[in-house]
Amino acid sequence: MGITGADAQQGVDVRTDEARQFSTDFDRLTDVTERANRLLKTDDGGDITYGDILANPDDIVLNFRWAKAQLGRGDVRGASATLERILVLDPDLAPVRLYYAIVLYRLDSLDEARAQFDRLRGMNVSPEVAADIDRYISAIERRRKRLRQAITLTLGSQIDSNRNAAASDKEQLVTGTLTQITSSSDKPTNDIAYIGALRYDLSYDLGYQEGHELFASMTGYASDQVQLDSLDLGSFSVDAGARIRGGYWVLTPSINQTAQSLSKEKYLTSRTGRLRLDWNPRPFFNLNGDISYSDERYQNTSESSALRLHSGQRYGTRLGGNYTWTPNNRTTVNLFAGEKDAARNYYSYDSLSGELIHAYLFGGGSYISGSIRHGIDRYRDPDFLVTGNSPQHRTDRSTRTRLTYGAPLSQLLPSDLFGDSKAADQVYSFLAPINWSITGEYLNTKSNIPNYEYHNARAQFYLTRRWEF
């Protein structure tokens, strides 16, 4: 038997947004992980001024601390000049040359960085530093390739307190009449899901000095519920686009094709065009924004015979900014506005939301990231199957808070855990880069119609491994 219109809308809205949100969360998690892995360990250098350097220009220790302080403020080019001056005074300082090589790498001066790493190879360095040098040289060789590829695999699990997004109240509106909720399937149900995602990325450098490139990716995602099989979620998407770079800006036009399924039944196909602009007025400050258009086509399933009524166009715009307080701290603010035009106006709505994110990198690859997002959805027309003769328009207000901690397995596994054989080294080399993360999330949706008011607490655990070639 098909489910009611209200239940169908609740289910399709929540599941569609969930699959879309996973892709966004996936990109953010990858970004913060990469930044954590390349974080430079520096002292604060807070008590040093440029006047101190002018007074003691040949003090190597003072200059080295000043370079670290410059890195702490995000002044990578200034740190490069300071480190180069130190090496003129004493070219045999391996720690300073290592910092200099890494700074050149961050500035994309790959040939100069490679020359510094090659020179370090001939100096007396520890085995750990030698291993770091080899990793950077491998990374330089990958970045020199015009065609770069990567595969990212994520496996994990999550538990939800209200997986079916059931109404919080014990009553719901049916044709304007409050009715007691008696069916167990309409009450909040907790459940565990096993999750897997596989993503393939490629980019091609067009050979211009500015670094223009083409890119494409394919992402497959699946969530298998232990109890609520009707909520098994699947998604496959393909993205393609270009990055056009200027001096301080990057323009990124892209297209996306996505297909989603519920309980192994395809229910949505969407096509999206997006145009994004990033502007970097300062090394520590980024402004960005995008506009998007989506054509969403729903088809009915055995669970609902009304999904086609959700088909239509979605328009969106976003304005955001990133401020890097120090290499360890970055704050992100996003403002969203959009509208959905569906086949039936009681499924059409206008939305407005804001989001605040902060990430702190501890060094050694570990990090913590927290976010809060609040939004309002206002529907165009009343749904008379729900409100009866009342002209009440649905308005939802939702708040989503998240906290994530992650780190590479290398922080937990001793390097000699599997012995000192070649096979043991291979096992450790495979496991060490795997990033593990744990996330707590709470979603609270308030609505002027009780059918759509619900909340859900979620805990997630993921293991992620990335291969670049």
DOGUVO-779285 format. One record per residue (C-alpha): x, y, z. Coordinates in steps of 0.1 Angstrom, whole numbers. Example, Ala and Ser with C-alpha at 12.3 -4.5 7.8 and 13.67 -1.06 7.14 Angstrom:
<dovos>
DOVO      u      v      w
DOVO    123    -45     78
DOVO    137    -11     71
</dovos>
This chain:
<dovos>
DOVO      u      v      w
DOVO      0      0      0
DOVO     13     35     -9
DOVO     22     58     20
DOVO      4     90     27
DOVO     14    123      9
DOVO     28    138     41
DOVO     49    107     48
DOVO     61    106     12
DOVO     71    142     12
DOVO     89    139     46
DOVO    108    108     33
DOVO    118    121     -1
DOVO    129    155     13
DOVO    150    140     41
DOVO    166    112     19
DOVO    174    135    -10
DOVO    190    161     12
DOVO    209    134     31
DOVO    226    120      0
DOVO    234    156    -12
DOVO    248    165     22
DOVO    270    134     23
DOVO    288    146     -8
DOVO    294    181      8
DOVO    306    165     40
DOVO    328    142     21
DOVO    346    171      4
DOVO    350    190     36
DOVO    364    160     55
DOVO    389    154     26
DOVO    399    191     27
DOVO    405    192     65
DOVO    423    159     64
DOVO    447    171     37
DOVO    454    203     55
DOVO    460    184     88
DOVO    485    161     71
DOVO    506    190     57
DOVO    505    212     88
DOVO    539    226     97
DOVO    548    223    134
DOVO    559    258    145
DOVO    564    276    177
DOVO    543    307    181
DOVO    571    333    177
DOVO    547    358    193
DOVO    574    377    211
DOVO    594    385    180
DOVO    591    417    159
DOVO    607    427    127
DOVO    626    453    147
DOVO    643    424    165
DOVO    654    410    132
DOVO    668    444    120
DOVO    687    447    153
DOVO    702    412    150
DOVO    701    403    112
DOVO    727    376    116
DOVO    711    358    146
DOVO    702    325    130
DOVO    680    312    159
DOVO    661    345    160
DOVO    656    345    122
DOVO    644    308    123
DOVO    618    317    150
DOVO    608    347    129
DOVO    602    325     99
DOVO    580    302    120
DOVO    561    332    132
DOVO    555    343     96
DOVO    542    308     88
DOVO    519    310    118
DOVO    504    342    103
DOVO    500    326     69
DOVO    528    347     53
DOVO    544    318     34
DOVO    563    341      9
DOVO    578    361     38
DOVO    589    329     55
DOVO    605    318     23
DOVO    626    349     21
DOVO    636    346     58
DOVO    647    310     54
DOVO    666    317     23
DOVO    685    345     42
DOVO    694    320     70
DOVO    708    295     45
DOVO    730    321     30
DOVO    745    325     65
DOVO    748    288     71
DOVO    740    264     42
DOVO    745    233     63
DOVO    715    237     86
DOVO    694    207     77
DOVO    663    217     98
DOVO    662    251     81
DOVO    667    236     46
DOVO    638    212     53
DOVO    615    240     63
DOVO    626    260     32
DOVO    620    230      9
DOVO    585    225     24
DOVO    577    262     20
DOVO    587    261    -16
DOVO    565    231    -21
DOVO    535    250     -6
DOVO    543    279    -30
DOVO    542    255    -59
DOVO    578    262    -68
DOVO    582    225    -75
DOVO    616    225    -93
DOVO    632    246    -65
DOVO    616    224    -38
DOVO    629    193    -55
DOVO    664    207    -56
DOVO    663    214    -19
DOVO    650    180    -11
DOVO    677    164    -32
DOVO    704    184    -14
DOVO    689    173     20
DOVO    692    136      9
DOVO    730    141     10
DOVO    730    156     45
DOVO    730    138     79
DOVO    693    135     87
DOVO    673    110    108
DOVO    654     81     92
DOVO    621     98    100
DOVO    632    130     81
DOVO    645    109     52
DOVO    611     92     50
DOVO    594    126     49
DOVO    618    138     22
DOVO    609    107      1
DOVO    571    114      5
DOVO    575    150     -6
DOVO    596    140    -36
DOVO    569    115    -46
DOVO    542    142    -41
DOVO    563    166    -64
DOVO    565    140    -91
DOVO    527    134    -89
DOVO    520    172    -91
DOVO    543    175   -121
DOVO    521    151   -141
DOVO    496    168   -163
DOVO    472    140   -157
DOVO    466    133   -120
DOVO    443    107   -106
DOVO    431     96    -72
DOVO    408     70    -57
DOVO    392     75    -22
DOVO    375     47     -4
DOVO    354     53     27
DOVO    338     26     49
DOVO    319     31     81
DOVO    287     29    101
DOVO    262     52    117
DOVO    234     49    142
DOVO    203     72    142
DOVO    178     77    170
DOVO    150     86    145
DOVO    161     70    112
DOVO    126     72     96
DOVO    123    110    104
DOVO     90    103    122
DOVO     71    132    137
DOVO     80    141    173
DOVO     44    147    183
DOVO     20    118    189
DOVO     -5    134    167
DOVO     -6    144    130
DOVO    -28    164    107
DOVO    -49    145     82
DOVO    -72    167     61
DOVO    -71    193     89
DOVO    -80    169    117
DOVO    -55    160    145
DOVO    -52    122    145
DOVO    -34     99    170
DOVO     -3     82    156
DOVO     -9     45    163
DOVO     12     27    137
DOVO     47     17    149
DOVO     61     25    115
DOVO     51     61    120
DOVO     69     64    153
DOVO    106     73    157
DOVO    127     42    151
DOVO    165     39    158
DOVO    186     19    134
DOVO    222     11    124
DOVO    235     15     89
DOVO    266      3     71
DOVO    280     29     47
DOVO    304     27     18
DOVO    316     53     -7
DOVO    341     51    -35
DOVO    353     81    -54
DOVO    375     85    -85
DOVO    390    119    -93
DOVO    411    130   -122
DOVO    425    164   -134
DOVO    444    174   -164
DOVO    467    204   -165
DOVO    462    223   -198
DOVO    498    234   -198
DOVO    492    271   -192
DOVO    514    291   -168
DOVO    483    301   -148
DOVO    475    264   -141
DOVO    442    261   -159
DOVO    429    225   -157
DOVO    400    202   -165
DOVO    386    178   -139
DOVO    361    150   -135
DOVO    350    127   -108
DOVO    327     97   -102
DOVO    312     90    -67
DOVO    292     60    -56
DOVO    275     59    -22
DOVO    255     32     -4
DOVO    238     31     30
DOVO    224     -3     41
DOVO    200     -3     71
DOVO    200    -32     95
DOVO    162    -30    102
DOVO    146     -4     79
DOVO    154    -19     45
DOVO    129      5     28
DOVO    154     33     37
DOVO    184     17     21
DOVO    200     46      2
DOVO    221     46    -30
DOVO    236     74    -50
DOVO    258     76    -81
DOVO    271    109    -94
DOVO    294    122   -122
DOVO    310    156   -121
DOVO    330    174   -148
DOVO    343    210   -151
DOVO    372    233   -154
DOVO    393    255   -131
DOVO    403    288   -148
DOVO    429    306   -127
DOVO    438    342   -125
DOVO    462    360   -102
DOVO    440    359    -71
DOVO    409    342    -84
DOVO    397    309    -96
DOVO    365    304   -118
DOVO    350    269   -117
DOVO    322    260   -141
DOVO    309    224   -136
DOVO    281    201   -144
DOVO    267    171   -124
DOVO    245    141   -131
DOVO    231    122   -101
DOVO    209     91    -98
DOVO    195     81    -64
DOVO    176     50    -52
DOVO    156     40    -21
DOVO    154      3    -13
DOVO    171     -5    -46
DOVO    144     14    -65
DOVO    155     44    -86
DOVO    135     74    -76
DOVO    155    105    -86
DOVO    176    117   -115
DOVO    190    152   -113
DOVO    212    173   -136
DOVO    230    203   -122
DOVO    250    232   -136
DOVO    271    253   -112
DOVO    294    283   -115
DOVO    318    291    -86
DOVO    342    319    -81
DOVO    370    320    -55
DOVO    389    352    -47
DOVO    419    353    -24
DOVO    426    390    -15
DOVO    450    378     13
DOVO    469    346     18
DOVO    448    339     50
DOVO    414    351     36
DOVO    392    336      9
DOVO    359    348     -5
DOVO    338    324    -26
DOVO    304    320    -40
DOVO    284    300    -65
DOVO    251    298    -83
DOVO    234    266    -94
DOVO    205    253   -114
DOVO    192    217   -111
DOVO    165    198   -131
DOVO    151    171   -107
DOVO    131    142   -121
DOVO    114    119    -96
DOVO     97     86   -104
DOVO     72     67    -83
DOVO     82     36    -63
DOVO     64      8    -47
DOVO     65     27    -14
DOVO     49     59    -29
DOVO     28     67    -59
DOVO     32    105    -55
DOVO     69    111    -60
DOVO     65    124    -95
DOVO     48    154    -81
DOVO     82    165    -66
DOVO     98    169   -101
DOVO    109    203   -111
DOVO    137    229   -110
DOVO    159    239    -81
DOVO    178    272    -80
DOVO    205    280    -55
DOVO    231    306    -46
DOVO    257    306    -19
DOVO    281    333     -6
DOVO    310    322     17
DOVO    343    330     32
DOVO    373    313     49
DOVO    395    331     74
DOVO    427    313     85
DOVO    436    327    119
DOVO    467    305    121
DOVO    478    274    101
DOVO    459    255    128
DOVO    427    274    129
DOVO    402    282    101
DOVO    367    295    103
DOVO    342    292     74
DOVO    309    311     70
DOVO    283    303     43
DOVO    250    319     35
DOVO    226    300     13
DOVO    194    310     -6
DOVO    173    289    -30
DOVO    140    279    -43
DOVO    124    247    -55
DOVO     97    248    -82
DOVO     79    214    -81
DOVO     51    200   -103
DOVO     27    208    -74
DOVO     30    241    -56
DOVO     25    226    -22
DOVO     58    208    -28
DOVO     75    241    -39
DOVO     94    262    -13
DOVO    119    290     -8
DOVO    148    285     15
DOVO    173    306     34
DOVO    201    293     57
DOVO    234    302     73
DOVO    263    280     84
DOVO    293    284    106
DOVO    323    260    106
DOVO    355    259    125
DOVO    384    235    122
DOVO    414    231    144
DOVO    444    211    133
DOVO    465    196    161
DOVO    495    185    140
DOVO    505    151    131
DOVO    474    147    109
DOVO    448    149    137
DOVO    420    175    137
DOVO    386    185    151
DOVO    359    203    132
DOVO    326    217    144
DOVO    297    233    126
DOVO    262    246    130
DOVO    236    254    103
DOVO    202    270    107
DOVO    177    273     79
DOVO    141    282     70
DOVO    120    266     43
DOVO     87    283     34
DOVO     63    264     12
DOVO     42    282    -15
DOVO      8    266    -11
DOVO    -10    246     16
DOVO    -14    209     11
DOVO    -51    203     17
DOVO    -46    166     22
DOVO    -28    176     54
DOVO    -44    209     64
DOVO    -79    204     51
DOVO    -97    237     44
DOVO    -71    256     64
DOVO    -50    280     42
DOVO    -20    273     64
DOVO     13    273     46
DOVO     40    250     59
DOVO     71    266     74
DOVO    101    245     87
DOVO    130    258    108
DOVO    159    233    111
DOVO    192    234    131
DOVO    220    209    124
DOVO    250    207    147
DOVO    280    185    140
DOVO    313    177    157
DOVO    340    156    141
DOVO    374    143    153
DOVO    398    125    130
DOVO    434    113    128
DOVO    455     89    107
DOVO    460     54    120
DOVO    497     61    122
DOVO    491     80    154
DOVO    477     48    170
DOVO    499     21    154
DOVO    536     19    165
DOVO    559     16    135
DOVO    572    -17    147
DOVO    538    -32    154
DOVO    542    -59    128
DOVO    579    -64    131
DOVO    608    -53    110
DOVO    604    -75     79
DOVO    597    -62     44
DOVO    562    -77     45
DOVO    556    -60     79
DOVO    567    -26     64
DOVO    543    -31     35
DOVO    514    -38     59
DOVO    522     -8     80
DOVO    526     15     49
DOVO    491      5     38
DOVO    474     10     72
DOVO    493     41     84
DOVO    477     67     60
DOVO    441     55     67
DOVO    422     83     84
DOVO    396     74    110
DOVO    370     99    121
DOVO    341     99    145
DOVO    312    124    142
DOVO    283    133    165
DOVO    253    152    149
DOVO    220    165    161
DOVO    192    176    137
DOVO    162    195    151
DOVO    134    205    128
DOVO    106    227    140
DOVO     74    232    119
DOVO     41    249    122
DOVO     25    216    111
DOVO     31    187    135
DOVO     36    161    107
DOVO     70    177     98
DOVO     84    184    132
DOVO    111    159    142
DOVO    146    155    156
DOVO    174    129    151
DOVO    207    122    169
DOVO    234    105    149
DOVO    268     90    155
DOVO    291     81    126
DOVO    325     63    124
DOVO    344     63     91
DOVO    377     48     78
DOVO    391     66     47
DOVO    420     57     25
DOVO    432     77     -5
DOVO    455     66    -33
DOVO    470     92    -57
DOVO    487     83    -89
</dovos>
